[in-house]
Amino acid sequence: MMLKPKRLCPGDKVAIVSLSCGMLGEAPFLHKYHLAKERLERDCGLRVVAMPNALKGIDYLYQHPEARAQDLMDAFRDPEIRAVFNAIGGDDTIRLLPYIDFDVLKNNPKIFTGFSDTTTNHFMMHKAGLASYYGGAIMNNWAEYGAINEYTADAFDKTLFHPQERWTIPASGFCSYETDKVWWDEANINRTIPRFPNTGYEILQGHGKASGPLLGGCIDVFEMLFGTPLWPDPEEWRGKLLLLETSEDDIGPDWLTWLLRGLQAQGVLHAINGIVVGRPAFADKLEPYKEVYRQVVGFEAGRPDLPILYNVNVGHAYPIGLFPLGLEYEIDCDAKTLTLLEPAAK
């Protein structure tokens, strides 16, 4: 049973950290910090603090992973702080591992959000026995230009502020891709991301219902986790639903194939109850990725029965939801639904 933090309420103090790339503190992007802070305080009634190293910029935070980890540890130690929001992903969060005190995380459960390279931090939370929330990065989501889109705003509300007893998570009616992004520049602060019709959830294989705690993240990051104390052994994967999504690095079908084969070789694909797959960040990968999953999971791993829910609004798939990790979900293949079976927070 994973430890579940308390929901957010007006007046709660929340902290912003930069655990990977330090771009939030760079002059061209600092407006993103102020935009997110204003929304969290004005619209949500929260009290926002940036941890001491969060705005020190790219070079300093690259050179000092221990400073990034110190911010995380101090935020969790502080009894007044109720939630910790990561700024953005990057590519070297794994360098924080030597400086993490898992007892601090376990003994001070609180909301933690982020995605992409923040996958590593989510596996830290899992190792500490703490539920965490995949999504909700400061620069990508809380500081979305124009306004936080209604799909993401509803997910924030139903997970962090007003958790539902049971929530069937809808597919968004609209989407866009990495090629449609609005570049981060203060001159674009009122521009909105273009929207296109979304095809909704798809079932690539499997029938009936599958349930289990959700665990996973950005598959691009998994290679850095393999063989470390953060990576669960096959028995820890037993009965789980595996969450997989791909980043803006636009990995090719071959690379996805190799990563999935690595999971198969470890026994992960035989231990899990199902797979939840995020919509690719690039439209031209929608169909090729489907074939990879059917080939590796259905044929090579010999699991054509394993339910695979595809085209989910998670991670790099705009607009994204917020997915509590470590909590119980259900895939209904016949109804093409994904349901969180318990409240996301206390």
N, C-alpha and C positions, 0 to 999 in steps of 0.2 A: 504494500500500500504506500503510494507516494504521499509525502507531506504536501498539503494544499494551503497556499497563503490566503490571507483575508482579501476580500474585494476592496476596491477603492471607494472612498467616500469624500465628499467635499471637505476641504481642510487638511487632507492628508498631504504629507511631504513626500516628494518623489525626487529621485536623483538621476542625472544624465551622466553616462560614462562613455568613453571612447576606448573600446577594448581591442580594436583592430586598427584600421586606417585612421589617422588623426585629422582628416580633412575638415571636420566640423570647426576646428579652431583656426583654419586658414582664412585670411581676409576675404577672398571671393565667395566664401560659403558661410561666413559667420551669420549672415541674415537668416539662414535656415535655423540656427539655434534660437534666435530671437523670435522667429515666427512660431516655432513649436512651443517655446516657453509661454508666449502670449496666449496661444490657444489652450494649453493645459491649465493655465491660471484663470483666464477669462471664461472659457466655455465649460471647463470641468471643475473649477473651484479648487484646484490643487495648488500646493506650494512647491515650486520647482527650484532645485539647486543643481549647479554643475559641479561635479566632483573636482578636486584641485588640479588634476592633470588633464581633464577632459578637453580643454580648449588650448592645449599647448602646441598643437600643430603636428604635421606629418613627420618632420625630421626628429623632433624630440621623442615622440611616442614610438617611432621605429627604433630609436636607439635605447629606449628604456621600457622594455616590456614589464619590468618589475613595477614601474610607476602605474601602468595600466591596471595591473593586478592589484596594486595597493588601493586604487580607487574602488575596485569591485569589493575587495575585502572590507574596506572601511564603510562602504555604503551598506553592506550586509550587517556589519557590527552595530551601526547606528540605530538605536531602538526607535527613533523618530521617523526614519525613512521606511515607507511602506512599499515602494516599488522602485525598480532600477530599469531604466530604458537605455539600451545601447544606441549609439549614434548611427553607426553604419557598419557594413562588413569590411572586407579587405582580403588579406591572404596569409596572415601570420599569427592569428589568435593562439595557435598551438604553442607559441613561445611563452605564453603566460603559465603554462602547466606547472613548472617548478615552484611557482610562487602562490599556488592556490591552497588554502586551508579548507578542506572539505567539511571539517567539523563546524567551522564558522557558517558555511552555507546551510548545513543541516540544522544547526541550533537557532537559526534566525530566518525561518522561511518567509519569503516575500516575493512579490511579483517580479519576474525578470522577462524582458522582451528583446527581440532582435531576430535577424535571419541572415542567410548567406554564410559568411565566415563565422558568424555568431553561432552556427551549428556546434562549433567546438565548445562554447560556453554552455549550450544546452546539454551536451553530454557531461559537462562538469556538474550541472544541476542534477542530472539523472544519477550520476555516481554518488552524489550526496543524498539521494532519495527525495529530491524536491521536484514537484511539477513546475514546468516553465512554459513560456508562451511564445510560439514560433510566429514571428511577424512583429509589427509594431516598432520598426526602426525610426529613430528621430528624423533623420534627413529624408528618408523615402516616404514615410507615412504620416507622422505627426506634422511634418512641414511640407506636405504636398502643396504645390502651387494652386492658386485659386481657392480651393477649399479641400478638406478631406472628403474624398468621394463617399457617397452614401453607403456603398457596400462595406467599405472598410470601417466607416464610422459605426455602422450597425454591429459589426463584429466586435469592435472595441467595447461597445455598450453591453453586449450580451455575454462577454467574457469577463471584463475587468470591473464593470460598474454594477450591472444588474444580471448576475449569472442566472441562467435558466435551469430549471430542474432537469430538463431534457430538451435538447435543441437539435432539430434537423437543419443542418447547415445548407443554405441554398447555394446553387451555382449562380454566379453573377449573370445578369442579362446582357452585359456589355464587357468588352475587353479591349486591350491594345497590346502592342508588342514593343520590344526594345527599339526597333526602328522608328517607332512613333513618339519616342520620349521627347519631353521638353527639356532642353539643356539647362542645367543649374546655373542661373545667372540672375542677379537681383532685378535686371531689366525684364525678366520673364515671370516675375512673381505673381502676376495676375493671369497668366496664360494657363489654360487647362489642357490636360492630356486628351488627344482625340479618342473617340470611342467608336467601336465597331461591334456588330452583333456577336454574341458568344454562343457557341453550339451547346453548352451545358455539359453535364457529366456523361462519360461513356464507360461502359463495362467492356474491357478488352477480353476477359475470360472469367469463368466462374459462374456459379449459380447459387441461389439461396442467400443466406445471411452469414456474415463473418464478423466476429467482434474481438476486441482486445485493447490493451493500452497502446496508444500511439507513440512511436519512437522513431526518430530519424532526422532528416533535414536536407541540406544541400549535398547531393551526392558528389559534387566536385571536391568537397572538403574531406570526404571519407578517407581518401588515401593518406592524409596527414594523421588520421586517428588510428588506422590499423596498427596493431602491435603496441599501442600505448595503454596505460592503465584506464584510459577513458573508454576504450572500445569494449562493449559487452561481449562475453563469450557466447557461444551458440545457445547454451541453456538459458541465459538471460534474455535471449530473443524469443524463447518459446512462448507461443500464444500472443505475441505482439502483432500489431498492425504496423507495417514499415512505411514511413513517410519518406518520399523521394521527390526532389525537385532539382532543376538544373539552373545554372546561373547565366549572367550576361556574357560569360566567356564563350558561350555557344559551342559546347563540345559536340563533336561529330558522333554519328551513330556507332562508329567503331569504338570510340572511347567509352561511350555508355555501355556497349557490349562488354568491354573488358572489366569495367567496374562491377557490373552485375555478375560476371563470371567470378570475380573475387569474392562476392558475397556468397555465391553458390559453393565455392571451394571451402569456405569457412563453415558451411552448414546452415547459414542464416536463412536461405530460401526454403529449407525444409523445416525450419523451426517456427516460422511465422504463420499467422492465420490469414493474412491478406496484405495488399499493397495499395497505398494511396499515392497517386502520382500527380504532381503539379503540372499545369499547362506549361509547355516550353516557352521561354522568353522570345523565341523567334518562330514565326509562323511556318517557315519552311522545314521545321523539325517536327511538326505535329504528326504527320504520317510516318516518317522514318522511325521515330522513337517507338511508335506503336509496334512496328514489326520487330524491333529489338526486344521489347518485353515479351512478346509472344514467342520469339525464337529462344531466348535464354531461359525464361521462367517456364514457359509451356513445354518446349521441346527438350532443351539441353538439361534442365533441372528435373524434367519429368513431372512437372506440376501444372498440367493444363487445368486442374481443378481449382487452383489458387486464385481467389478473387482479386482482380486488379481494377480499381476505380481510377479513371483517367480524366485529365482536363480539370483539375481542381484548382481553385483560386488561392494558391499558397506560394509564398516566397517571391520569386521573380515574375509571377504571372499577374500583371495588373488587371483588375483591382484585386488586392489580396485580403484574405480574412486574417484572423488571429487564432492559432490552433494550439490549445493546451496540450503539452506533451506529458506522457505518463498517466493520462486519464483514459477512461473507457469510451470507445467509439464502436459504432456498428456500421458496416457496409451492407446494404440491401441491394443485391445484384439485380433482382427482378424489378424493384421500384427505382433503381438508380439513385439511391439516397446515401448520404453520410450523416450519421447522427451522433452527437456527443451525448452519452448516456447518463451523465452526472453534471452537477453544477461545476463551472470552471474554477470557482473560488469559493471560499467559505463566507 
